[in-house]
Amino acid sequence: MKVCVAGASGAFGIKHLDAIKNIPGVEVTSIVGGRSGDLEGFAKERGIKHWTRDLNESLARSDVDAVILSTPTQMHAEQGIACMKAGKHVLIEIPMADSLADSEALVRTQKETGVVGMAGHVRRFNPSHQYIHNKIKKGELKIQQMDVQTYFFRRTNTNATGQARSWTDHLLWHHACHTVDLFQYQTGEEPSKVMGLEGPHHPNLGIAMDMSIGLKTPSGAICTLSLSFNNDGPLGTFFRYICDNGTYLARYDDLYDGKDNKIDLSGVAVSNNGIELIDREFFSAIKDGREPNSSLAQCLPAMRTLDRIEKQF
């Protein structure tokens, strides 16, 4: 499998490059970088033979079978469509787009081209959430409420590593997308009721810095989600699953029961690295000629829900 990683030198591009090193039979043959930085030096340091700042140059190469897009969100739809029309399988980092219309266009293009199109919804793959999902599938658990906190301190335009960003992140279309999709994935339902509130917009960034979201499924499960870029405290996303048969606390790759006893997740997946598990599913789906978990089509319902929430602001 010959792969191009676009946005390779960004925070998540590097995560994908590191993950691919652990996957046999996959080679990064091309990388695409942004406007700044020593892209040539970056590529040579990692033993990658081709580098460019033009995605179309990589798409024209015969030694590129698939593309991972870790580029700015605002580029996802246009670049994803270009990849698929060029006959390349594509994995788009979350979110697949920042609007429902663009998300629908991506799904249409995937159906027209027949290539594998996938969104990087890592929460579906984190072993902690896989553990819960497996119990739900076995009929051992039913979610009554998911209580989720997504907290950052990000009052300047920086990425996860503290480096300056050339684009603006978004609490709804990026960070809420993780939880909205996970809630729908775990319950197997699209919400019948949604609620959204946003706080004041940042004077320079132009985005809401605080947000509250509520969801309810037809069967009665609810999700309460709080998000902030103003939180100067413990950072990250913290999940509380309140179920009919137990309570579980997920903190990234760790899982605890309601009494704060750590749960052994060994054996749930071949890795504890959610990014690696996404990439493994992507390459496996390509080889098997099947629809992957977290396909563009499977993730479209979450984008519909985000659109409904946005209309309430």
C-alpha positions as CSV (number, residue, x, y, z in Angstrom):
1,M,0.0,0.0,0.0
2,K,1.5,3.3,-1.1
3,V,0.3,6.3,0.9
4,C,0.4,10.1,0.7
5,V,0.0,12.1,3.9
6,A,-1.2,15.7,3.4
7,G,-0.5,18.1,6.2
8,A,2.3,15.8,7.2
9,S,4.2,18.1,9.4
10,G,1.2,19.3,11.4
11,A,0.4,17.8,14.8
12,F,-1.9,15.1,13.5
13,G,0.0,14.5,10.3
14,I,3.0,13.5,12.5
15,K,0.7,11.2,14.5
16,H,-0.4,9.4,11.3
17,L,3.2,9.1,10.1
18,D,4.2,7.6,13.5
19,A,1.2,5.2,13.4
20,I,1.9,4.0,9.9
21,K,5.4,2.8,11.0
22,N,3.7,0.2,13.1
23,I,1.6,-1.2,10.2
24,P,3.2,-3.8,8.0
25,G,2.9,-3.5,4.2
26,V,2.2,0.2,4.2
27,E,4.7,2.8,2.8
28,V,4.5,6.6,2.8
29,T,5.7,7.5,-0.7
30,S,4.7,11.2,-0.7
31,I,3.9,14.0,1.7
32,V,2.2,17.3,1.2
33,G,3.1,20.3,3.4
34,G,1.8,23.8,4.0
35,R,3.3,27.1,3.1
36,S,6.0,27.2,5.8
37,G,8.7,25.0,7.2
38,D,11.5,22.9,5.9
39,L,9.4,20.3,4.1
40,E,12.4,18.8,2.3
41,G,14.3,18.3,5.5
42,F,11.2,16.9,7.2
43,A,10.8,14.3,4.4
44,K,14.4,13.3,4.3
45,E,14.5,12.9,8.1
46,R,11.8,10.4,7.8
47,G,13.0,8.7,4.6
48,I,10.2,9.8,2.4
49,K,11.2,10.2,-1.2
50,H,8.7,12.7,-2.5
51,W,7.5,16.0,-1.0
52,T,5.4,18.8,-2.4
53,R,3.2,21.7,-1.3
54,D,0.7,20.9,-4.1
55,L,-1.7,18.0,-3.4
56,N,-2.5,17.6,-7.1
57,E,1.2,16.7,-7.7
58,S,0.8,13.8,-5.3
59,L,-2.5,12.8,-6.8
60,A,-0.9,12.5,-10.2
61,R,1.6,9.9,-9.0
62,S,1.3,6.2,-9.8
63,D,2.9,5.3,-6.5
64,V,0.1,6.8,-4.4
65,D,-2.9,4.5,-3.8
66,A,-4.4,6.3,-0.9
67,V,-4.3,9.7,0.9
68,I,-4.6,10.7,4.5
69,L,-5.8,14.3,4.9
70,S,-4.5,16.0,8.0
71,T,-5.0,19.5,6.5
72,P,-7.0,22.4,7.8
73,T,-10.7,21.7,8.2
74,Q,-11.7,24.3,5.7
75,M,-9.8,22.3,3.0
76,H,-11.2,18.9,3.8
77,A,-14.2,18.8,1.4
78,E,-12.4,20.2,-1.7
79,Q,-9.3,18.1,-1.1
80,G,-11.3,14.9,-0.3
81,I,-13.4,15.2,-3.4
82,A,-10.2,15.8,-5.5
83,C,-8.6,12.6,-4.0
84,M,-11.6,10.5,-4.8
85,K,-12.0,11.8,-8.3
86,A,-8.4,11.0,-8.9
87,G,-9.1,7.4,-8.0
88,K,-7.4,7.6,-4.6
89,H,-8.8,6.1,-1.4
90,V,-9.1,8.9,1.2
91,L,-9.1,9.1,5.0
92,I,-10.1,12.6,6.2
93,E,-9.2,13.7,9.7
94,I,-12.2,14.7,11.8
95,P,-14.3,16.6,10.8
96,M,-14.8,15.6,7.2
97,A,-16.1,19.1,6.6
98,D,-17.4,22.2,8.4
99,S,-20.8,22.2,6.9
100,L,-23.6,19.7,6.1
101,A,-23.6,20.6,2.4
102,D,-19.9,19.8,2.0
103,S,-20.3,16.6,4.0
104,E,-23.1,15.5,1.7
105,A,-20.9,16.3,-1.4
106,L,-18.2,14.1,0.0
107,V,-20.6,11.2,0.5
108,R,-22.0,11.6,-3.0
109,T,-18.5,11.6,-4.5
110,Q,-17.6,8.5,-2.6
111,K,-20.6,6.7,-4.0
112,E,-19.9,7.9,-7.5
113,T,-16.2,6.8,-7.5
114,G,-16.5,3.7,-5.4
115,V,-13.2,4.3,-3.6
116,V,-12.9,3.9,0.2
117,G,-13.8,7.2,1.9
118,M,-13.4,7.4,5.6
119,A,-13.5,10.0,8.4
120,G,-11.1,9.9,11.3
121,H,-13.6,9.6,14.1
122,V,-11.0,8.3,16.6
123,R,-13.5,7.8,19.5
124,R,-15.0,4.9,17.6
125,F,-11.5,3.2,17.8
126,N,-10.2,4.1,21.2
127,P,-10.1,0.9,23.2
128,S,-11.9,2.5,26.1
129,H,-14.9,3.2,23.9
130,Q,-14.6,-0.1,22.0
131,Y,-14.9,-1.8,25.4
132,I,-18.2,-0.1,26.0
133,H,-19.4,-0.7,22.4
134,N,-18.7,-4.4,22.7
135,K,-20.8,-4.7,25.8
136,I,-23.6,-2.8,24.2
137,K,-23.5,-5.1,21.2
138,K,-23.7,-8.2,23.5
139,G,-26.8,-6.7,25.2
140,E,-24.9,-6.3,28.5
141,L,-25.2,-2.5,28.7
142,K,-27.7,0.2,27.6
143,I,-26.7,3.9,27.8
144,Q,-29.0,6.1,29.9
145,Q,-26.8,9.2,29.7
146,M,-23.4,10.3,28.4
147,D,-22.0,13.2,30.3
148,V,-19.0,14.7,28.4
149,Q,-16.6,17.5,29.0
150,T,-14.2,18.8,26.3
151,Y,-12.0,21.4,27.8
152,F,-9.0,23.3,26.4
153,F,-7.2,26.6,27.2
154,R,-6.8,28.0,23.7
155,R,-7.3,31.8,23.5
156,T,-4.8,32.1,20.8
157,N,-4.8,30.3,17.4
158,T,-2.5,27.4,18.3
159,N,-2.7,23.6,17.7
160,A,-2.4,20.7,20.1
161,T,1.4,21.1,20.3
162,G,1.1,24.9,21.0
163,Q,2.3,25.9,17.5
164,A,0.7,28.7,15.6
165,R,-2.2,27.7,13.3
166,S,-2.9,29.1,9.8
167,W,-6.6,28.3,10.2
168,T,-9.2,28.5,13.0
169,D,-10.4,25.5,15.0
170,H,-14.1,25.2,15.9
171,L,-15.8,23.8,19.0
172,L,-19.0,22.6,17.1
173,W,-17.7,21.3,13.8
174,H,-14.6,19.7,15.2
175,H,-14.7,19.0,18.9
176,A,-18.4,18.4,19.4
177,C,-18.3,16.2,16.3
178,H,-16.3,13.6,18.3
179,T,-18.9,13.2,20.9
180,V,-22.0,13.6,18.7
181,D,-20.8,10.8,16.5
182,L,-19.8,8.6,19.4
183,F,-23.2,9.1,21.1
184,Q,-25.0,8.1,17.9
185,Y,-22.6,5.2,17.3
186,Q,-23.0,3.8,20.8
187,T,-26.8,4.2,21.0
188,G,-27.4,3.3,17.3
189,E,-29.8,6.2,17.0
190,E,-29.9,9.6,15.6
191,P,-31.2,12.2,18.1
192,S,-34.9,13.2,17.9
193,K,-34.2,16.3,20.0
194,V,-31.2,18.6,20.0
195,M,-30.3,21.7,22.0
196,G,-27.3,24.1,21.5
197,L,-26.1,27.1,23.4
198,E,-22.9,29.1,22.6
199,G,-21.1,31.8,24.6
200,P,-19.6,35.0,23.3
201,H,-17.4,34.9,20.2
202,H,-13.7,35.7,20.6
203,P,-13.0,39.2,19.2
204,N,-10.1,38.1,17.0
205,L,-10.8,34.4,16.3
206,G,-14.4,35.0,15.5
207,I,-15.6,31.7,17.2
208,A,-17.6,30.8,20.3
209,M,-15.2,29.9,23.1
210,D,-17.8,28.1,25.2
211,M,-20.6,25.8,24.2
212,S,-23.3,23.5,25.7
213,I,-25.1,20.8,23.8
214,G,-27.9,18.4,24.7
215,L,-29.1,15.4,22.7
216,K,-31.9,12.9,23.2
217,T,-32.6,9.7,21.2
218,P,-36.1,8.4,20.4
219,S,-35.5,5.6,23.0
220,G,-34.7,8.2,25.7
221,A,-30.9,8.1,26.0
222,I,-29.5,11.6,26.6
223,C,-26.1,13.2,26.1
224,T,-24.9,16.3,27.9
225,L,-21.8,17.9,26.4
226,S,-19.9,20.9,27.7
227,L,-17.1,22.5,25.6
228,S,-14.6,25.3,26.3
229,F,-11.5,27.0,24.9
230,N,-11.5,29.1,28.1
231,N,-10.8,26.3,30.6
232,D,-7.5,27.0,32.5
233,G,-7.4,23.7,34.2
234,P,-7.2,19.9,33.5
235,L,-7.3,19.7,29.7
236,G,-8.8,17.0,27.4
237,T,-12.1,15.2,27.0
238,F,-13.7,13.2,29.8
239,F,-16.6,10.8,29.3
240,R,-19.0,9.5,31.9
241,Y,-21.2,6.6,30.7
242,I,-24.2,6.2,32.9
243,C,-25.8,2.9,32.0
244,D,-28.5,0.5,33.2
245,N,-25.8,-1.9,34.3
246,G,-22.9,0.2,35.7
247,T,-21.1,3.6,35.3
248,Y,-17.9,4.0,33.3
249,L,-15.4,6.9,33.1
250,A,-13.3,7.1,29.9
251,R,-10.2,9.4,29.9
252,Y,-8.7,9.0,26.5
253,D,-7.2,5.5,26.4
254,D,-8.0,4.6,30.0
255,L,-11.3,3.3,31.4
256,Y,-12.5,3.2,35.0
257,D,-15.7,1.9,36.6
258,G,-18.0,4.1,38.7
259,K,-15.8,3.4,41.8
260,D,-12.7,4.6,39.9
261,N,-11.2,1.2,39.6
262,K,-9.2,0.9,36.4
263,I,-10.4,-1.6,33.8
264,D,-8.0,-3.8,31.9
265,L,-8.3,-3.0,28.2
266,S,-5.6,-5.5,27.0
267,G,-7.0,-7.6,24.3
268,V,-9.6,-5.1,23.2
269,A,-7.5,-4.1,20.2
270,V,-4.1,-4.7,18.7
271,S,-2.9,-1.2,19.9
272,N,-3.8,1.4,22.5
273,N,-3.2,4.1,19.9
274,G,-6.5,5.3,18.4
275,I,-4.8,6.9,15.4
276,E,-3.0,3.7,14.5
277,L,-6.3,1.8,14.9
278,I,-8.0,4.2,12.5
279,D,-5.2,3.8,9.9
280,R,-5.3,0.0,10.3
281,E,-9.1,0.0,9.6
282,F,-8.6,2.3,6.5
283,F,-5.9,0.1,5.0
284,S,-7.7,-3.1,5.8
285,A,-10.9,-1.9,4.2
286,I,-9.0,-1.0,1.0
287,K,-7.4,-4.4,0.9
288,D,-10.7,-6.2,1.6
289,G,-12.7,-4.0,-0.8
290,R,-15.3,-3.2,1.9
291,E,-16.8,-0.2,3.7
292,P,-14.8,0.8,6.7
293,N,-16.1,1.5,10.2
294,S,-16.3,5.3,10.3
295,S,-17.0,5.6,6.5
296,L,-18.0,9.0,5.2
297,A,-21.6,7.7,4.8
298,Q,-21.7,6.3,8.4
299,C,-20.5,9.6,9.8
300,L,-22.9,11.8,7.8
301,P,-25.7,11.5,10.5
302,A,-23.5,13.2,13.0
303,M,-23.0,16.1,10.5
304,R,-26.8,16.4,10.2
305,T,-27.0,16.7,14.0
306,L,-24.3,19.4,14.1
307,D,-26.2,21.3,11.4
308,R,-29.4,21.1,13.5
309,I,-27.5,22.4,16.5
310,E,-25.8,25.3,14.6
311,K,-29.2,26.5,13.5
312,Q,-30.2,27.0,17.2
313,F,-27.3,29.5,17.9
